[in-house]
Amino acid sequence: MQKIIKIEVIGPEPPCARCQAVKRTVEKVAEKVSKQGVNVSIERINILSKDTVAKYGLLFSPAVAVNGKIKCMGRVPTEEEVEKMIFDEVI
């Protein structure tokens, strides 16, 4: 069974340097875990949109949400942290 994990990288538009770093980290980890049968969908979300504020409340960017739950906020997570976020959802 293939598990699909949805990761949202939340930050301003246009993305700041830290938000771009988060997206690159998430993409790198997504590629790595895809070899282990985990399908990761990545979406950039504008932190200033009313929908984002309504869904998640007050946020600090960059932020990372996995399957609709904020997992990291206000900093760039390491590859190991992102991998743990993904595998916590798989189990």
PDB file of N, CA, C and O in Angstrom, chain B, residues numbered from 101:
ATOM      1  N   MET B 101       0.847  -1.191   0.000  1.00  0.00           N
ATOM      2  CA  MET B 101       0.000   0.000   0.000  1.00  0.00           C
ATOM      3  C   MET B 101       0.887   1.247   0.000  1.00  0.00           C
ATOM      4  O   MET B 101       1.814   1.371   0.800  1.00  0.00           O
ATOM      5  N   GLN B 102       0.586   2.138  -0.893  1.00  0.00           N
ATOM      6  CA  GLN B 102       1.361   3.383  -0.975  1.00  0.00           C
ATOM      7  C   GLN B 102       0.667   4.445  -0.120  1.00  0.00           C
ATOM      8  O   GLN B 102      -0.529   4.692  -0.272  1.00  0.00           O
ATOM      9  N   LYS B 103       1.415   5.054   0.760  1.00  0.00           N
ATOM     10  CA  LYS B 103       0.897   6.109   1.621  1.00  0.00           C
ATOM     11  C   LYS B 103       1.246   7.448   0.994  1.00  0.00           C
ATOM     12  O   LYS B 103       2.383   7.665   0.575  1.00  0.00           O
ATOM     13  N   ILE B 104       0.264   8.352   0.930  1.00  0.00           N
ATOM     14  CA  ILE B 104       0.516   9.684   0.395  1.00  0.00           C
ATOM     15  C   ILE B 104       0.547  10.680   1.544  1.00  0.00           C
ATOM     16  O   ILE B 104      -0.395  10.769   2.332  1.00  0.00           O
ATOM     17  N   ILE B 105       1.626  11.415   1.627  1.00  0.00           N
ATOM     18  CA  ILE B 105       1.817  12.418   2.666  1.00  0.00           C
ATOM     19  C   ILE B 105       1.776  13.782   1.995  1.00  0.00           C
ATOM     20  O   ILE B 105       2.477  14.016   1.010  1.00  0.00           O
ATOM     21  N   LYS B 106       0.955  14.684   2.526  1.00  0.00           N
ATOM     22  CA  LYS B 106       0.865  16.038   1.967  1.00  0.00           C
ATOM     23  C   LYS B 106       1.650  16.990   2.859  1.00  0.00           C
ATOM     24  O   LYS B 106       1.367  17.124   4.050  1.00  0.00           O
ATOM     25  N   ILE B 107       2.642  17.651   2.261  1.00  0.00           N
ATOM     26  CA  ILE B 107       3.441  18.629   2.995  1.00  0.00           C
ATOM     27  C   ILE B 107       3.176  20.004   2.406  1.00  0.00           C
ATOM     28  O   ILE B 107       3.257  20.213   1.195  1.00  0.00           O
ATOM     29  N   GLU B 108       2.856  20.940   3.299  1.00  0.00           N
ATOM     30  CA  GLU B 108       2.659  22.327   2.891  1.00  0.00           C
ATOM     31  C   GLU B 108       3.820  23.152   3.440  1.00  0.00           C
ATOM     32  O   GLU B 108       4.088  23.146   4.641  1.00  0.00           O
ATOM     33  N   VAL B 109       4.502  23.860   2.545  1.00  0.00           N
ATOM     34  CA  VAL B 109       5.561  24.790   2.935  1.00  0.00           C
ATOM     35  C   VAL B 109       4.894  26.166   2.960  1.00  0.00           C
ATOM     36  O   VAL B 109       4.463  26.678   1.926  1.00  0.00           O
ATOM     37  N   ILE B 110       4.816  26.753   4.148  1.00  0.00           N
ATOM     38  CA  ILE B 110       4.037  27.974   4.339  1.00  0.00           C
ATOM     39  C   ILE B 110       4.969  29.167   4.526  1.00  0.00           C
ATOM     40  O   ILE B 110       5.848  29.161   5.387  1.00  0.00           O
ATOM     41  N   GLY B 111       4.756  30.187   3.703  1.00  0.00           N
ATOM     42  CA  GLY B 111       5.574  31.392   3.787  1.00  0.00           C
ATOM     43  C   GLY B 111       5.006  32.468   2.886  1.00  0.00           C
ATOM     44  O   GLY B 111       3.971  32.268   2.250  1.00  0.00           O
ATOM     45  N   PRO B 112       5.674  33.606   2.825  1.00  0.00           N
ATOM     46  CA  PRO B 112       5.172  34.724   2.016  1.00  0.00           C
ATOM     47  C   PRO B 112       5.391  34.491   0.526  1.00  0.00           C
ATOM     48  O   PRO B 112       6.209  33.665   0.121  1.00  0.00           O
ATOM     49  N   GLU B 113       4.650  35.231  -0.269  1.00  0.00           N
ATOM     50  CA  GLU B 113       4.862  35.264  -1.719  1.00  0.00           C
ATOM     51  C   GLU B 113       5.357  36.649  -2.078  1.00  0.00           C
ATOM     52  O   GLU B 113       4.701  37.618  -1.697  1.00  0.00           O
ATOM     53  N   PRO B 114       6.460  36.816  -2.779  1.00  0.00           N
ATOM     54  CA  PRO B 114       7.369  35.743  -3.196  1.00  0.00           C
ATOM     55  C   PRO B 114       8.100  35.156  -1.991  1.00  0.00           C
ATOM     56  O   PRO B 114       8.244  35.828  -0.970  1.00  0.00           O
ATOM     57  N   PRO B 115       8.563  33.911  -2.097  1.00  0.00           N
ATOM     58  CA  PRO B 115       9.180  33.254  -0.940  1.00  0.00           C
ATOM     59  C   PRO B 115      10.503  33.899  -0.536  1.00  0.00           C
ATOM     60  O   PRO B 115      11.292  34.320  -1.382  1.00  0.00           O
ATOM     61  N   CYS B 116      10.725  33.965   0.763  1.00  0.00           N
ATOM     62  CA  CYS B 116      11.997  34.475   1.283  1.00  0.00           C
ATOM     63  C   CYS B 116      13.057  33.377   1.170  1.00  0.00           C
ATOM     64  O   CYS B 116      12.745  32.240   0.817  1.00  0.00           O
ATOM     65  N   ALA B 117      14.298  33.720   1.469  1.00  0.00           N
ATOM     66  CA  ALA B 117      15.401  32.762   1.351  1.00  0.00           C
ATOM     67  C   ALA B 117      15.193  31.554   2.267  1.00  0.00           C
ATOM     68  O   ALA B 117      15.466  30.421   1.870  1.00  0.00           O
ATOM     69  N   ARG B 118      14.713  31.791   3.483  1.00  0.00           N
ATOM     70  CA  ARG B 118      14.495  30.663   4.407  1.00  0.00           C
ATOM     71  C   ARG B 118      13.379  29.758   3.905  1.00  0.00           C
ATOM     72  O   ARG B 118      13.470  28.536   4.030  1.00  0.00           O
ATOM     73  N   CYS B 119      12.325  30.346   3.337  1.00  0.00           N
ATOM     74  CA  CYS B 119      11.213  29.544   2.813  1.00  0.00           C
ATOM     75  C   CYS B 119      11.677  28.703   1.619  1.00  0.00           C
ATOM     76  O   CYS B 119      11.264  27.555   1.457  1.00  0.00           O
ATOM     77  N   GLN B 120      12.542  29.293   0.790  1.00  0.00           N
ATOM     78  CA  GLN B 120      13.091  28.538  -0.339  1.00  0.00           C
ATOM     79  C   GLN B 120      13.967  27.390   0.170  1.00  0.00           C
ATOM     80  O   GLN B 120      13.964  26.303  -0.408  1.00  0.00           O
ATOM     81  N   ALA B 121      14.711  27.631   1.242  1.00  0.00           N
ATOM     82  CA  ALA B 121      15.560  26.590   1.830  1.00  0.00           C
ATOM     83  C   ALA B 121      14.709  25.445   2.369  1.00  0.00           C
ATOM     84  O   ALA B 121      15.065  24.277   2.211  1.00  0.00           O
ATOM     85  N   VAL B 122      13.588  25.775   3.005  1.00  0.00           N
ATOM     86  CA  VAL B 122      12.682  24.741   3.520  1.00  0.00           C
ATOM     87  C   VAL B 122      12.152  23.897   2.361  1.00  0.00           C
ATOM     88  O   VAL B 122      12.135  22.669   2.439  1.00  0.00           O
ATOM     89  N   LYS B 123      11.723  24.559   1.293  1.00  0.00           N
ATOM     90  CA  LYS B 123      11.173  23.825   0.152  1.00  0.00           C
ATOM     91  C   LYS B 123      12.226  22.891  -0.446  1.00  0.00           C
ATOM     92  O   LYS B 123      11.919  21.747  -0.781  1.00  0.00           O
ATOM     93  N   ARG B 124      13.450  23.366  -0.580  1.00  0.00           N
ATOM     94  CA  ARG B 124      14.528  22.512  -1.113  1.00  0.00           C
ATOM     95  C   ARG B 124      14.770  21.311  -0.196  1.00  0.00           C
ATOM     96  O   ARG B 124      14.951  20.192  -0.674  1.00  0.00           O
ATOM     97  N   THR B 125      14.773  21.539   1.112  1.00  0.00           N
ATOM     98  CA  THR B 125      14.982  20.449   2.068  1.00  0.00           C
ATOM     99  C   THR B 125      13.861  19.429   1.959  1.00  0.00           C
ATOM    100  O   THR B 125      14.115  18.225   1.917  1.00  0.00           O
ATOM    101  N   VAL B 126      12.617  19.905   1.913  1.00  0.00           N
ATOM    102  CA  VAL B 126      11.465  19.006   1.821  1.00  0.00           C
ATOM    103  C   VAL B 126      11.516  18.208   0.511  1.00  0.00           C
ATOM    104  O   VAL B 126      11.242  17.008   0.503  1.00  0.00           O
ATOM    105  N   GLU B 127      11.866  18.875  -0.593  1.00  0.00           N
ATOM    106  CA  GLU B 127      11.954  18.182  -1.887  1.00  0.00           C
ATOM    107  C   GLU B 127      13.028  17.092  -1.865  1.00  0.00           C
ATOM    108  O   GLU B 127      12.827  16.001  -2.398  1.00  0.00           O
ATOM    109  N   LYS B 128      14.161  17.397  -1.248  1.00  0.00           N
ATOM    110  CA  LYS B 128      15.259  16.427  -1.160  1.00  0.00           C
ATOM    111  C   LYS B 128      14.826  15.195  -0.353  1.00  0.00           C
ATOM    112  O   LYS B 128      15.081  14.061  -0.758  1.00  0.00           O
ATOM    113  N   VAL B 129      14.174  15.426   0.785  1.00  0.00           N
ATOM    114  CA  VAL B 129      13.722  14.316   1.632  1.00  0.00           C
ATOM    115  C   VAL B 129      12.601  13.537   0.923  1.00  0.00           C
ATOM    116  O   VAL B 129      12.553  12.310   1.012  1.00  0.00           O
ATOM    117  N   ALA B 130      11.712  14.233   0.231  1.00  0.00           N
ATOM    118  CA  ALA B 130      10.617  13.567  -0.491  1.00  0.00           C
ATOM    119  C   ALA B 130      11.171  12.605  -1.534  1.00  0.00           C
ATOM    120  O   ALA B 130      10.662  11.498  -1.708  1.00  0.00           O
ATOM    121  N   GLU B 131      12.216  13.041  -2.223  1.00  0.00           N
ATOM    122  CA  GLU B 131      12.843  12.176  -3.228  1.00  0.00           C
ATOM    123  C   GLU B 131      13.448  10.938  -2.555  1.00  0.00           C
ATOM    124  O   GLU B 131      13.340   9.825  -3.071  1.00  0.00           O
ATOM    125  N   LYS B 132      14.082  11.146  -1.405  1.00  0.00           N
ATOM    126  CA  LYS B 132      14.715  10.040  -0.667  1.00  0.00           C
ATOM    127  C   LYS B 132      13.670   9.025  -0.187  1.00  0.00           C
ATOM    128  O   LYS B 132      13.851   7.821  -0.368  1.00  0.00           O
ATOM    129  N   VAL B 133      12.580   9.503   0.422  1.00  0.00           N
ATOM    130  CA  VAL B 133      11.592   8.569   0.975  1.00  0.00           C
ATOM    131  C   VAL B 133      10.732   7.916  -0.107  1.00  0.00           C
ATOM    132  O   VAL B 133      10.120   6.874   0.128  1.00  0.00           O
ATOM    133  N   SER B 134      10.686   8.533  -1.303  1.00  0.00           N
ATOM    134  CA  SER B 134       9.913   7.915  -2.393  1.00  0.00           C
ATOM    135  C   SER B 134      10.511   6.560  -2.758  1.00  0.00           C
ATOM    136  O   SER B 134       9.804   5.665  -3.220  1.00  0.00           O
ATOM    137  N   LYS B 135      11.813   6.417  -2.550  1.00  0.00           N
ATOM    138  CA  LYS B 135      12.488   5.139  -2.817  1.00  0.00           C
ATOM    139  C   LYS B 135      12.090   4.080  -1.788  1.00  0.00           C
ATOM    140  O   LYS B 135      12.327   2.888  -1.983  1.00  0.00           O
ATOM    141  N   GLN B 136      11.478   4.535  -0.685  1.00  0.00           N
ATOM    142  CA  GLN B 136      11.020   3.616   0.364  1.00  0.00           C
ATOM    143  C   GLN B 136       9.502   3.421   0.296  1.00  0.00           C
ATOM    144  O   GLN B 136       8.896   2.888   1.226  1.00  0.00           O
ATOM    145  N   GLY B 137       8.895   3.856  -0.814  1.00  0.00           N
ATOM    146  CA  GLY B 137       7.467   3.633  -1.025  1.00  0.00           C
ATOM    147  C   GLY B 137       6.549   4.677  -0.423  1.00  0.00           C
ATOM    148  O   GLY B 137       5.346   4.448  -0.305  1.00  0.00           O
ATOM    149  N   VAL B 138       7.102   5.829  -0.037  1.00  0.00           N
ATOM    150  CA  VAL B 138       6.268   6.893   0.528  1.00  0.00           C
ATOM    151  C   VAL B 138       6.142   7.999  -0.514  1.00  0.00           C
ATOM    152  O   VAL B 138       7.144   8.562  -0.956  1.00  0.00           O
ATOM    153  N   ASN B 139       4.915   8.304  -0.900  1.00  0.00           N
ATOM    154  CA  ASN B 139       4.650   9.334  -1.898  1.00  0.00           C
ATOM    155  C   ASN B 139       4.361  10.652  -1.176  1.00  0.00           C
ATOM    156  O   ASN B 139       3.427  10.740  -0.379  1.00  0.00           O
ATOM    157  N   VAL B 140       5.170  11.672  -1.463  1.00  0.00           N
ATOM    158  CA  VAL B 140       5.017  12.965  -0.795  1.00  0.00           C
ATOM    159  C   VAL B 140       4.569  14.003  -1.815  1.00  0.00           C
ATOM    160  O   VAL B 140       5.203  14.187  -2.854  1.00  0.00           O
ATOM    161  N   SER B 141       3.463  14.680  -1.501  1.00  0.00           N
ATOM    162  CA  SER B 141       3.019  15.797  -2.339  1.00  0.00           C
ATOM    163  C   SER B 141       3.389  17.080  -1.610  1.00  0.00           C
ATOM    164  O   SER B 141       3.115  17.232  -0.420  1.00  0.00           O
ATOM    165  N   ILE B 142       4.021  18.011  -2.343  1.00  0.00           N
ATOM    166  CA  ILE B 142       4.513  19.251  -1.744  1.00  0.00           C
ATOM    167  C   ILE B 142       3.765  20.425  -2.352  1.00  0.00           C
ATOM    168  O   ILE B 142       3.614  20.528  -3.570  1.00  0.00           O
ATOM    169  N   GLU B 143       3.304  21.304  -1.480  1.00  0.00           N
ATOM    170  CA  GLU B 143       2.572  22.478  -1.951  1.00  0.00           C
ATOM    171  C   GLU B 143       3.088  23.710  -1.220  1.00  0.00           C
ATOM    172  O   GLU B 143       3.316  23.672  -0.011  1.00  0.00           O
ATOM    173  N   ARG B 144       3.273  24.810  -1.960  1.00  0.00           N
ATOM    174  CA  ARG B 144       3.626  26.091  -1.331  1.00  0.00           C
ATOM    175  C   ARG B 144       2.335  26.804  -0.987  1.00  0.00           C
ATOM    176  O   ARG B 144       1.424  26.888  -1.812  1.00  0.00           O
ATOM    177  N   ILE B 145       2.256  27.315   0.224  1.00  0.00           N
ATOM    178  CA  ILE B 145       1.066  28.018   0.694  1.00  0.00           C
ATOM    179  C   ILE B 145       1.476  29.429   1.115  1.00  0.00           C
ATOM    180  O   ILE B 145       2.480  29.617   1.801  1.00  0.00           O
ATOM    181  N   ASN B 146       0.690  30.411   0.697  1.00  0.00           N
ATOM    182  CA  ASN B 146       0.973  31.807   1.062  1.00  0.00           C
ATOM    183  C   ASN B 146       0.501  32.061   2.492  1.00  0.00           C
ATOM    184  O   ASN B 146      -0.682  31.908   2.796  1.00  0.00           O
ATOM    185  N   ILE B 147       1.420  32.446   3.361  1.00  0.00           N
ATOM    186  CA  ILE B 147       1.109  32.690   4.771  1.00  0.00           C
ATOM    187  C   ILE B 147       0.153  33.872   4.949  1.00  0.00           C
ATOM    188  O   ILE B 147      -0.523  33.982   5.972  1.00  0.00           O
ATOM    189  N   LEU B 148       0.102  34.757   3.946  1.00  0.00           N
ATOM    190  CA  LEU B 148      -0.740  35.948   4.062  1.00  0.00           C
ATOM    191  C   LEU B 148      -2.165  35.737   3.557  1.00  0.00           C
ATOM    192  O   LEU B 148      -2.989  36.647   3.650  1.00  0.00           O
ATOM    193  N   SER B 149      -2.472  34.554   3.024  1.00  0.00           N
ATOM    194  CA  SER B 149      -3.826  34.345   2.510  1.00  0.00           C
ATOM    195  C   SER B 149      -4.809  34.128   3.663  1.00  0.00           C
ATOM    196  O   SER B 149      -4.469  33.538   4.689  1.00  0.00           O
ATOM    197  N   LYS B 150      -6.018  34.611   3.473  1.00  0.00           N
ATOM    198  CA  LYS B 150      -7.052  34.453   4.510  1.00  0.00           C
ATOM    199  C   LYS B 150      -7.333  32.981   4.793  1.00  0.00           C
ATOM    200  O   LYS B 150      -7.589  32.609   5.938  1.00  0.00           O
ATOM    201  N   ASP B 151      -7.289  32.141   3.762  1.00  0.00           N
ATOM    202  CA  ASP B 151      -7.532  30.704   3.939  1.00  0.00           C
ATOM    203  C   ASP B 151      -6.478  30.071   4.844  1.00  0.00           C
ATOM    204  O   ASP B 151      -6.802  29.252   5.703  1.00  0.00           O
ATOM    205  N   THR B 152      -5.228  30.451   4.649  1.00  0.00           N
ATOM    206  CA  THR B 152      -4.143  29.900   5.467  1.00  0.00           C
ATOM    207  C   THR B 152      -4.293  30.342   6.914  1.00  0.00           C
ATOM    208  O   THR B 152      -4.147  29.536   7.834  1.00  0.00           O
ATOM    209  N   VAL B 153      -4.584  31.620   7.114  1.00  0.00           N
ATOM    210  CA  VAL B 153      -4.771  32.141   8.475  1.00  0.00           C
ATOM    211  C   VAL B 153      -5.956  31.447   9.139  1.00  0.00           C
ATOM    212  O   VAL B 153      -5.886  31.080  10.312  1.00  0.00           O
ATOM    213  N   ALA B 154      -7.040  31.268   8.394  1.00  0.00           N
ATOM    214  CA  ALA B 154      -8.231  30.606   8.950  1.00  0.00           C
ATOM    215  C   ALA B 154      -7.934  29.155   9.308  1.00  0.00           C
ATOM    216  O   ALA B 154      -8.408  28.658  10.329  1.00  0.00           O
ATOM    217  N   LYS B 155      -7.159  28.481   8.483  1.00  0.00           N
ATOM    218  CA  LYS B 155      -6.866  27.057   8.710  1.00  0.00           C
ATOM    219  C   LYS B 155      -5.885  26.838   9.855  1.00  0.00           C
ATOM    220  O   LYS B 155      -6.083  25.951  10.685  1.00  0.00           O
ATOM    221  N   TYR B 156      -4.810  27.659   9.901  1.00  0.00           N
ATOM    222  CA  TYR B 156      -3.734  27.406  10.852  1.00  0.00           C
ATOM    223  C   TYR B 156      -3.587  28.448  11.952  1.00  0.00           C
ATOM    224  O   TYR B 156      -2.829  28.232  12.898  1.00  0.00           O
ATOM    225  N   GLY B 157      -4.293  29.575  11.854  1.00  0.00           N
ATOM    226  CA  GLY B 157      -4.127  30.622  12.865  1.00  0.00           C
ATOM    227  C   GLY B 157      -2.850  31.404  12.627  1.00  0.00           C
ATOM    228  O   GLY B 157      -2.327  31.432  11.513  1.00  0.00           O
ATOM    229  N   LEU B 158      -2.355  32.035  13.670  1.00  0.00           N
ATOM    230  CA  LEU B 158      -1.155  32.853  13.561  1.00  0.00           C
ATOM    231  C   LEU B 158       0.060  31.972  13.313  1.00  0.00           C
ATOM    232  O   LEU B 158       0.291  31.003  14.036  1.00  0.00           O
ATOM    233  N   LEU B 159       0.831  32.312  12.294  1.00  0.00           N
ATOM    234  CA  LEU B 159       2.012  31.527  11.945  1.00  0.00           C
ATOM    235  C   LEU B 159       3.244  32.415  11.858  1.00  0.00           C
ATOM    236  O   LEU B 159       3.150  33.612  11.587  1.00  0.00           O
ATOM    237  N   PHE B 160       4.379  31.815  12.090  1.00  0.00           N
ATOM    238  CA  PHE B 160       5.669  32.439  11.807  1.00  0.00           C
ATOM    239  C   PHE B 160       6.251  31.680  10.633  1.00  0.00           C
ATOM    240  O   PHE B 160       6.159  30.454  10.570  1.00  0.00           O
ATOM    241  N   SER B 161       6.853  32.411   9.696  1.00  0.00           N
ATOM    242  CA  SER B 161       7.386  31.706   8.539  1.00  0.00           C
ATOM    243  C   SER B 161       8.890  31.525   8.687  1.00  0.00           C
ATOM    244  O   SER B 161       9.547  32.315   9.365  1.00  0.00           O
ATOM    245  N   PRO B 162       9.428  30.515   8.071  1.00  0.00           N
ATOM    246  CA  PRO B 162       8.690  29.509   7.327  1.00  0.00           C
ATOM    247  C   PRO B 162       8.022  28.516   8.275  1.00  0.00           C
ATOM    248  O   PRO B 162       8.441  28.348   9.420  1.00  0.00           O
ATOM    249  N   ALA B 163       6.988  27.869   7.779  1.00  0.00           N
ATOM    250  CA  ALA B 163       6.323  26.824   8.560  1.00  0.00           C
ATOM    251  C   ALA B 163       6.127  25.609   7.661  1.00  0.00           C
ATOM    252  O   ALA B 163       6.040  25.725   6.439  1.00  0.00           O
ATOM    253  N   VAL B 164       6.059  24.446   8.292  1.00  0.00           N
ATOM    254  CA  VAL B 164       5.838  23.196   7.571  1.00  0.00           C
ATOM    255  C   VAL B 164       4.652  22.498   8.209  1.00  0.00           C
ATOM    256  O   VAL B 164       4.620  22.276   9.420  1.00  0.00           O
ATOM    257  N   ALA B 165       3.665  22.150   7.370  1.00  0.00           N
ATOM    258  CA  ALA B 165       2.521  21.363   7.837  1.00  0.00           C
ATOM    259  C   ALA B 165       2.563  20.016   7.128  1.00  0.00           C
ATOM    260  O   ALA B 165       2.823  19.941   5.927  1.00  0.00           O
ATOM    261  N   VAL B 166       2.306  18.956   7.883  1.00  0.00           N
ATOM    262  CA  VAL B 166       2.257  17.612   7.321  1.00  0.00           C
ATOM    263  C   VAL B 166       0.852  17.075   7.565  1.00  0.00           C
ATOM    264  O   VAL B 166       0.400  16.970   8.705  1.00  0.00           O
ATOM    265  N   ASN B 167       0.169  16.737   6.469  1.00  0.00           N
ATOM    266  CA  ASN B 167      -1.211  16.245   6.543  1.00  0.00           C
ATOM    267  C   ASN B 167      -2.086  17.166   7.398  1.00  0.00           C
ATOM    268  O   ASN B 167      -2.895  16.704   8.203  1.00  0.00           O
ATOM    269  N   GLY B 168      -1.908  18.490   7.207  1.00  0.00           N
ATOM    270  CA  GLY B 168      -2.770  19.460   7.860  1.00  0.00           C
ATOM    271  C   GLY B 168      -2.399  19.832   9.280  1.00  0.00           C
ATOM    272  O   GLY B 168      -3.142  20.558   9.940  1.00  0.00           O
ATOM    273  N   LYS B 169      -1.239  19.339   9.773  1.00  0.00           N
ATOM    274  CA  LYS B 169      -0.810  19.667  11.140  1.00  0.00           C
ATOM    275  C   LYS B 169       0.543  20.380  11.071  1.00  0.00           C
ATOM    276  O   LYS B 169       1.477  19.896  10.432  1.00  0.00           O
ATOM    277  N   ILE B 170       0.636  21.531  11.735  1.00  0.00           N
ATOM    278  CA  ILE B 170       1.900  22.272  11.774  1.00  0.00           C
ATOM    279  C   ILE B 170       2.926  21.442  12.550  1.00  0.00           C
ATOM    280  O   ILE B 170       2.683  21.017  13.679  1.00  0.00           O
ATOM    281  N   LYS B 171       4.078  21.226  11.911  1.00  0.00           N
ATOM    282  CA  LYS B 171       5.135  20.421  12.538  1.00  0.00           C
ATOM    283  C   LYS B 171       6.371  21.243  12.875  1.00  0.00           C
ATOM    284  O   LYS B 171       7.164  20.852  13.731  1.00  0.00           O
ATOM    285  N   CYS B 172       6.539  22.388  12.203  1.00  0.00           N
ATOM    286  CA  CYS B 172       7.725  23.211  12.408  1.00  0.00           C
ATOM    287  C   CYS B 172       7.362  24.634  12.027  1.00  0.00           C
ATOM    288  O   CYS B 172       6.669  24.856  11.034  1.00  0.00           O
ATOM    289  N   MET B 173       7.830  25.606  12.813  1.00  0.00           N
ATOM    290  CA  MET B 173       7.467  26.996  12.529  1.00  0.00           C
ATOM    291  C   MET B 173       8.611  27.925  12.930  1.00  0.00           C
ATOM    292  O   MET B 173       9.224  27.758  13.984  1.00  0.00           O
ATOM    293  N   GLY B 174       8.887  28.912  12.065  1.00  0.00           N
ATOM    294  CA  GLY B 174       9.853  29.952  12.387  1.00  0.00           C
ATOM    295  C   GLY B 174      11.310  29.603  12.161  1.00  0.00           C
ATOM    296  O   GLY B 174      12.200  30.371  12.527  1.00  0.00           O
ATOM    297  N   ARG B 175      11.565  28.431  11.551  1.00  0.00           N
ATOM    298  CA  ARG B 175      12.951  28.034  11.299  1.00  0.00           C
ATOM    299  C   ARG B 175      12.986  27.016  10.153  1.00  0.00           C
ATOM    300  O   ARG B 175      11.954  26.496   9.728  1.00  0.00           O
ATOM    301  N   VAL B 176      14.184  26.753   9.675  1.00  0.00           N
ATOM    302  CA  VAL B 176      14.377  25.766   8.615  1.00  0.00           C
ATOM    303  C   VAL B 176      14.695  24.426   9.279  1.00  0.00           C
ATOM    304  O   VAL B 176      15.717  24.305   9.953  1.00  0.00           O
ATOM    305  N   PRO B 177      13.834  23.413   9.100  1.00  0.00           N
ATOM    306  CA  PRO B 177      14.109  22.108   9.713  1.00  0.00           C
ATOM    307  C   PRO B 177      15.246  21.389   8.984  1.00  0.00           C
ATOM    308  O   PRO B 177      15.514  21.655   7.812  1.00  0.00           O
ATOM    309  N   THR B 178      15.902  20.482   9.689  1.00  0.00           N
ATOM    310  CA  THR B 178      16.949  19.668   9.065  1.00  0.00           C
ATOM    311  C   THR B 178      16.284  18.577   8.229  1.00  0.00           C
ATOM    312  O   THR B 178      15.089  18.317   8.366  1.00  0.00           O
ATOM    313  N   GLU B 179      17.079  17.941   7.359  1.00  0.00           N
ATOM    314  CA  GLU B 179      16.556  16.825   6.571  1.00  0.00           C
ATOM    315  C   GLU B 179      16.060  15.710   7.495  1.00  0.00           C
ATOM    316  O   GLU B 179      15.033  15.087   7.228  1.00  0.00           O
ATOM    317  N   GLU B 180      16.794  15.463   8.579  1.00  0.00           N
ATOM    318  CA  GLU B 180      16.399  14.411   9.524  1.00  0.00           C
ATOM    319  C   GLU B 180      15.044  14.729  10.160  1.00  0.00           C
ATOM    320  O   GLU B 180      14.210  13.840  10.335  1.00  0.00           O
ATOM    321  N   GLU B 181      14.831  16.003  10.504  1.00  0.00           N
ATOM    322  CA  GLU B 181      13.547  16.395  11.099  1.00  0.00           C
ATOM    323  C   GLU B 181      12.399  16.192  10.105  1.00  0.00           C
ATOM    324  O   GLU B 181      11.335  15.691  10.469  1.00  0.00           O
ATOM    325  N   VAL B 182      12.625  16.584   8.853  1.00  0.00           N
ATOM    326  CA  VAL B 182      11.577  16.429   7.839  1.00  0.00           C
ATOM    327  C   VAL B 182      11.268  14.949   7.629  1.00  0.00           C
ATOM    328  O   VAL B 182      10.106  14.562   7.512  1.00  0.00           O
ATOM    329  N   GLU B 183      12.308  14.130   7.584  1.00  0.00           N
ATOM    330  CA  GLU B 183      12.115  12.691   7.409  1.00  0.00           C
ATOM    331  C   GLU B 183      11.294  12.117   8.569  1.00  0.00           C
ATOM    332  O   GLU B 183      10.401  11.298   8.352  1.00  0.00           O
ATOM    333  N   LYS B 184      11.597  12.545   9.793  1.00  0.00           N
ATOM    334  CA  LYS B 184      10.841  12.076  10.961  1.00  0.00           C
ATOM    335  C   LYS B 184       9.377  12.524  10.873  1.00  0.00           C
ATOM    336  O   LYS B 184       8.468  11.756  11.192  1.00  0.00           O
ATOM    337  N   MET B 185       9.154  13.782  10.435  1.00  0.00           N
ATOM    338  CA  MET B 185       7.775  14.283  10.274  1.00  0.00           C
ATOM    339  C   MET B 185       6.995  13.365   9.326  1.00  0.00           C
ATOM    340  O   MET B 185       5.842  13.022   9.585  1.00  0.00           O
ATOM    341  N   ILE B 186       7.641  12.977   8.232  1.00  0.00           N
ATOM    342  CA  ILE B 186       6.977  12.135   7.232  1.00  0.00           C
ATOM    343  C   ILE B 186       6.693  10.757   7.800  1.00  0.00           C
ATOM    344  O   ILE B 186       5.569  10.264   7.704  1.00  0.00           O
ATOM    345  N   PHE B 187       7.708  10.126   8.395  1.00  0.00           N
ATOM    346  CA  PHE B 187       7.526   8.758   8.883  1.00  0.00           C
ATOM    347  C   PHE B 187       6.608   8.700  10.107  1.00  0.00           C
ATOM    348  O   PHE B 187       5.999   7.660  10.356  1.00  0.00           O
ATOM    349  N   ASP B 188       6.493   9.780  10.873  1.00  0.00           N
ATOM    350  CA  ASP B 188       5.512   9.817  11.966  1.00  0.00           C
ATOM    351  C   ASP B 188       4.094   9.691  11.414  1.00  0.00           C
ATOM    352  O   ASP B 188       3.217   9.138  12.077  1.00  0.00           O
ATOM    353  N   GLU B 189       3.868  10.199  10.210  1.00  0.00           N
ATOM    354  CA  GLU B 189       2.542  10.131   9.575  1.00  0.00           C
ATOM    355  C   GLU B 189       2.280   8.790   8.907  1.00  0.00           C
ATOM    356  O   GLU B 189       1.126   8.389   8.756  1.00  0.00           O
ATOM    357  N   VAL B 190       3.329   8.100   8.511  1.00  0.00           N
ATOM    358  CA  VAL B 190       3.190   6.820   7.811  1.00  0.00           C
ATOM    359  C   VAL B 190       2.694   5.741   8.776  1.00  0.00           C
ATOM    360  O   VAL B 190       1.913   4.863   8.406  1.00  0.00           O
ATOM    361  N   ILE B 191       3.163   5.829  10.008  1.00  0.00           N
ATOM    362  CA  ILE B 191       2.850   4.778  11.004  1.00  0.00           C
ATOM    363  C   ILE B 191       1.406   4.867  11.476  1.00  0.00           C
ATOM    364  O   ILE B 191       0.977   4.067  12.307  1.00  0.00           O
TER     365      ILE B 191
END
